[in-house]
């Protein structure tokens, strides 16, 4: 399930927007990411052709099962990594920026180890 960082970012954004407002259109993505509508349209076409999203007749964008799996993985990584960095004393802004970069390159093995450690630490073990 290896896709480009930009595609992961789009899928994560679709998930976040859907959770926030219940429906997603290309203009919502463009506004959220401060990208042009044509750039978002090209990306949505690629995501649709690769089976990560579907687009309804009223242009509502939905994640497919495979798209949702990627989006949830990236979102979980971002959330945990940024929270973890803030707990280590990093400013929230820097933590969010660093988590954005780290979420795409960290191995599953390393992320799972961090997740286990964070879980233990939150329980005071």
Secondary structure, DSSP 8 states (H G I E B T S, - for coil): ----HHHHHHHHHHHHHHHHHS---HHHHHHHHT--HHHHHHHHHHHHHTTSEEE-TT--EEE-HHHHHHHHHHHHHHHHHHHHHHHTT--HHHHHHHHHHHHHHS-HHHHHHHHHHHHHHHTT-
